[in-house]
Amino acid sequence: MAEEGPPEASIDFVPALCFVPRGVAKDRPDKIVLTQGELARIIGATQQELEEDSEDDDEGDETAAGDAGMDVDEDNDDANSENRNPQDEFDFNAYDNEENATVTSLANIVDAGEQVPDEDEDSEAEDEVIKPSDNLILVGHVQDDAASMEVWVFNQEEEALYTHHDFLLPSFPLCIEWMNHDAGSDKPGNMCAIGCMDPIITVWDLDIQDSIEPTFKLGSKGSRKHQKEQYGHKDAVLDLSWNRNFEHILASGSVDRTLILWDMDEGQPHTTITAFEEKVQTLEFHPTEAQSILTGCSDGYVRLFDCRDAEAVNSSSIQWKVDGEVEKVLWHPTQTDYFIIGTNDGSLHYADKRTPNQILWSVKAHNEEISGVCFNSQMPNLLTSTSTEGTLKVWNFSGTEAKHVYEHEFNMGRLQCMRQCPEDPYTLAFGGEKPPRCAIYNIKNSVAVRRTFGIDDSES
């Protein structure tokens, strides 16, 4: 009788990814070697956090059940319904024990009585070395109840793409943002922030290869029993934006209807914006105006805030209203008065920050929700979009209309995300739900794209 292999994962997809620019990563990331004591400390601290969460949840459930005159199990069902994340097509809420599953995986990394073996020999292998011409691609990966971030190496000249290393995440990743600000250091860093189904934002040092815990966290769930105060978000973090002009500032938008500007040097919220009626699903700092941040919500409103006056910021926004839920907002990188809006009905809307409540043009771009949009810094009238229907489309747009140029079907199931190579805006990375789940594509391969935008065949 033939042996049966492991069952296929019922959930297996890439919900978020992000490029790292060339030349910023260490050629040989530091490798962590944990002693028995250090591993025990990490597992103990993680277990304590889980116990605190469980205790607080139990207290809340008992109180709510008593007040409502109902059984605790029934109340748990209601609580889960209230906190259900909008991106729940994969039934994340069925994984009530996801954090416990992560701890089990942590314990399996290494026997508590052993030290991690030295792997110096492997570090000499060519694939271990990150070259100045390499991009890193940070790939959030969900497989059943396990979540991880895979660090891929992409070399455009060599046409190389492979996984360099990975590490476990405490919760399902929803957004990833790269930053070169290393809090507490006077030197540039190679860091990434990850927003998850869990309200805590974790920040990781990408120049450390074998991390099993983040460098620091933004937010705390708090604990009444241990007298720890809650701060930060109270629900899933849906999007992140790093301020490239004030490099210690990171913005986050959440299901809890707030936007937080974090001071990463202090590890605390600097400003909390509460002027929202619904979930904050997308946000981006302006490329040159450090005080300006654009947000999109599931109520169809796009809001632009001036964050210089922390007291007045909640009442000082200008607005645009579109049909449907706003899934993506993105500033034009060179014509910085303009931005694009993508919605859950597959529409794209183009607007000017100087004319509130006016849309310059709209197009029904896809049949399902917009999952990615990218402008092209080298070709100002070129726009790309992706949708959960699984299709990439290229658009030639002006101030009054957008014309379809090209489309490509990836056969990766639902395309969940798209990001652009920093050095080559024609090269795009995609995350989906079918193999290979992460793919790279250069739109200059298309004859239609080259002809429409006057790209020389020798450039492709």
N, C-alpha and C positions, 0 to 999 in steps of 0.2 A: 504494500500500500504506500503510495507516494506521500511524503511528508508535506504537510500544509505550511505555507509561509505565514508570516504575520498578516493579520487582516489589514486591508487598505483603510487609510484614514477616511472617516466620513466627512471631516472638515479639513481642508488643506488648501490654503490660499495665501496670497501676499496682499495685505491691506494697505501697506505704506512702504515707500522707499525714498532714498535721498542720495544725491551725488555728493562726493567730497572732492574739492578741487585738487588738481595735480600739485605735487611738490610740497604738500603740507604734512603728510604722514611720515613717521619715522621709517627708515628703510627696514629696520628689524624692530617691530613693536616689542616692548618689554613683556616678559613672561613672568607671571606670578607663580611662586612656589609657596604653597601654604603649609605651615606647620600644623601639627595636630591641634594645638591650642587655638590658632587662628581660625581653623575650620570650625572648631567647636563653638567659638565665639559667634561666628557668622550664623551658624545654624541655630544657636540659642537665641540670638537677637531676632531672627526671623520668626522662630516659634513663639517668642514673647509677643511680637506684633500680631500674629494670628490669634493668639489667646485673648489679647486685648480686644481685637475686633469682635471675636466670638462672644466675649462677655458683654460688651456694649450692645451687640445685636440682640442677645438674649434678654437683657434688661429692657430694651426698647420693645421687643415683641411681647414680653409679659405685661408691660404697662399698657400697650395698645390693646391687647386682648382683653385685659380686665376692664378698660374703659368702654370697649365696644360690646362686652358681654359675649365674646366669641372665643372659639378654640384658637390656640397659638398657631397651629398649622394653617388654618384658614387666613389668619392675619398675615402670615408670611407670604401667602400667595398674593394678597392685596398689595403688600409692600413691593414685591417684585414687579407687579404690574405698573405701579407708580413710577418706579425707577428704571423702567425698561428703556434701553438705549435705542435711538432712532435707527441705527445701523444694525438691526437685529435679524436680518434675513437668514443668518446662519445659526439662529437660536442660541446666542451666547448665554442667555439667562438659564439655560438648562444645566450649565456648568457651575453649580452652587459651590463645589469644592475645588475650584480651580487653584486657589492659593495653596491648599493642602497638597494638591498634585505637584505644584512647583517645588515645595519643600522636599517631597519625596525624591524628585529628580536631583535636587541639590545634594542630598545625602548620598546619592548614587554616583556622584562625580568621583569621589575618592573614598576609600575606606578610612574611617575616623582614626584608625590606629596606624595609618601609613602616611608618608609624605609624598607629595606629587613627584613622580620621577623626573629626572633631568632629561630634557629633550634637545640638548645643544646640537646633537648630530642632525636632527631634523631641520633645525634653524639654518643649516648651511645649504639646504636644498634651494634651487633657484626660485621655485614658486613661493618660498617663504619671504623672499626679499621684495619689498615694495619699491619700485623704481620711480624716479622723478617724473617719468612720462605716464605713470599709472594714475587713473582715477580709482577711488574706492566708491563702491555703491553699497549703501546701508539698506538692507532688505529685511523688513519686518515679516516674519513668517509665523503663521498659525497652523498648527496641525493637531486636530482634536482638541484636548484640553491643555496642550503645551504651547507656549509662546517663546519665540527666540528672535534674536537679531543676527542675521548672517552678514558678515563683512566680505563683499566680493571685490575682486581686483579686475579692472577693465583697462586694457591697453588698446587704444584705437589703432595705432600703427601696426601692432603685431596681431590684431584681431583676436586677442586673448580675453577670455572671460571665465573666471573660476572663483570658487569660494575659498577665502583665505583662512577664516576662522569664524566662530559664532559664540554667542553666549545666551544664557537663559534670561527671560524677562519675567517680572512678577505678574504680568497681566497682558491681555491681548493688545498689541500695539495698534493705534489708530492714526498716528502722525509722528514724523521724525524730522527734526531740524538740526542741520549742522551749524556749528559756531566755532570761530577760532579764538574765542575769549575763554581763558582759563581763570576762573574765579580764584583770587588769592595769589595769583602769579603776575609778575610784571612782563612775562613773555607770552607771545601768542600760543594758543593751544590747538588741539585737534579734538574737539568735543562734540557730542551730540545729545540733544534732549529728546526724550520719547514721551509722548502722551498716550495714555492707555485707557481701557475700560475702568481701571482703578483711578481715583482722583489725584493720586500722587504722581508728579512729573519726576522721572528719573534722568539724571545727567551722567553720561559715561565718558571716560577718557579713551579715545580710540587708539592711542599709542600704548595702551596696556592690553595685551592679547587675551589673557586668561582670567579676566575679572568675573567674579560671581556675585558682586554687589556693585552698585553705582558709586561714582565718586561723591555725589551728594544728591539730595532729594529736595524738591520744592513742594511744600505742603505737608500737612499732617492730619490724619483722621481724628486725632485726639483720643483720650481715654478718661472717662469719669473716675474709674477705679484708681487709676495711677495718676490722676490729677494732671493730665496733659491736655493743653488747650488745642482745639481744632483750628487750623488756619489753611487758607488756600481754597481750592475747589472742593465741592461736595459731591461731584458726580463726574462722569467720564470726560476726559479732555479730548476735544475733537480736532483742534488745530493749534499750531505753534508758529510764531514768527519772531525771528531774531532781528534786533535793531542794529544794522551795520554801521550806523552813525554814532549811536551810544551803545557800545558793544557789551556793556554789563546788563542791558535790558532785554528781557525775553517776554513776549506776550503769549497768552494762552486763552483760548475760548472753550467753553464747556457746555454740557447739557444742563448745568445748573443756572443758565441764563446770565452768566457773568463773563467779563473779560478782565484778566488780571495782568498788570505789568509788573514783572518780577525784577527786583534788584538782585542779580545773582551773586554779587559780592557780599551782600548782607544775608542772602538766602531767605528773603522775606518779600511779601507783596509791597510794591511801591505805591501803586494806584489800583483800585478796584472799580470797574465801570459796571453799573447795574442797570443801564438804560435800555433794557431789552425785554421784550414780551415773550420771547421763545429762545430755543437753543441757539448758541453762537457756533455756527458750523464751519466758518471759514474766516480768515483774517490775514492781513498783510500790512506791514509797515511801508510807508512811501519810500521809494529808492533814495531820495535826496532830502526830503523834509522829515527830519528825525522825529518831530512832534506829531506827525500825522499817521493815523492808522485806519485802515478800511476794514469793515466787518460785514458779514452776511449771515442772516438768520433764517430759520425755518419758517418764519412768518412772511417771508418775501421782501423784507426790508434790507437794504444796504445802507450802512451809516458810516460817515466819515467823522472822526473825532480829532480835535486838537487837544493834545494831552499836556500842554504847558501849564494849564490851570487845573490842578487836581481837584479843587473844590467845585469848579463849574463844569467839569468835563461831562458829567452825566446829563447836563441840559444844553450842551453846546454843539450837538452833532447836526450835520446836514444829511438829508436822506434821499433815497431813490426807492421806488416801489415797483416790483415786477411780479408777474404771476408765478405761482409755485414756490417751492422752497429754494433758497439760495444755497448751492453746494460749493461754489468756487468764486472767489474774487481774485483778480490779478492786475497789478499795475503794468502799464506798458513800460519797458525798461529804458527807452530813449525818448519817447514822447510822453513825458511823465504827468501830464494833466489828464491822461486818459486811462481807462481801466475796462476790463471785461468782467461780465457776470455770467456764471453758468448755473442753471437751475435743474431741479429734479425731473422736469418734463422734457429735458433734452434741448432747451433753448439757450442761445447765447445773446447777450445784450451788451452793447458798447456805449459807454457814457464818458462825460467830461466832468471833472470835479468842480469846474467853475460854473456849471449850470445844474444846480440841484433839481431833482424831480423831472429831469428830461433824459430820455434815452435817444441816442443818435441813430442807432439801428438795432434791429432784432432779427434773428433767423432761427427757424426750427432746425437745429443742426443734427439732432439724433432722436431716436424713438424712446430712449430711456435716459436716466439721469446722467448729467455731466460728471465724469470722475477725474478729469484732468484738462487743463488748458495751459498752453505755453505760447508766449510771444517769441519772436526771433530778433535778437539784438542786431544781427547783421543784415536783416531784411525786414524793415519796419512794418511792411504791410502783409507779412506772413504770420498766420495764426494756426496752431494745431489744437485739436480737441479730441478727447476720448470719452467714451460712454460705457456704462455697464452692459450695453448690448454687445460689446466686444470689438468695436470698430474705432480705428484712428481716422480722422479726417483732416485735410489741409485746406485752409481758406486764404483767399486773396481779398483783403478788405481795404476800404477807404473810410472816409468820415461819414459816408451815407449808406454804405451797403457792404455785404460780404458775399463773395462768389465762391462756390465749391470748386476745388481744383483736383482733389485726389482723395481716395480712401483705401484703407488696407484692413483686411480682416485677419486677426491673429490666431484664431482658433484656440484661444486660451480661456474660453469661458468668459465670465464677467471681468472686464478690465476694471480693476479697483483704483489704480493710480498711474500717473505719468509724471516723470520729471525729466529735466533737460540737462545735458552735459554742460558744465560751466564754460569749457573751452571751445566747444563746437555746438552751437544751438540747433544744428540740423540733426544731431544725434540724441535720441530719446530712449529712456528706459521705462518699461511697463511692468506692472504687477497684475497677475490674474489668478484664476482658480484651477487651471488645468496645466499640465506639463508643457513648457518648462517652468511656468509660473513667474519667472522673471526673464524678460527678453530685452535686447537692444536692437534698435532699428534706426537707420539713417534715411531720412526722407529724400535726400538727394539721389537715392537709387531710383526714384520715380522719374520717368521721362517727362510726365506732365508737370511735375514740380520744377524741373530744370528749365523747361520751355517757358512756363508762365513767369518765372522770376528771373529769367536771363542768366541762369547758372551755366558756366562753361562745363562741358562734358569732362574735361580734364580734372575738374574739382571733385567729381563724384567718386 
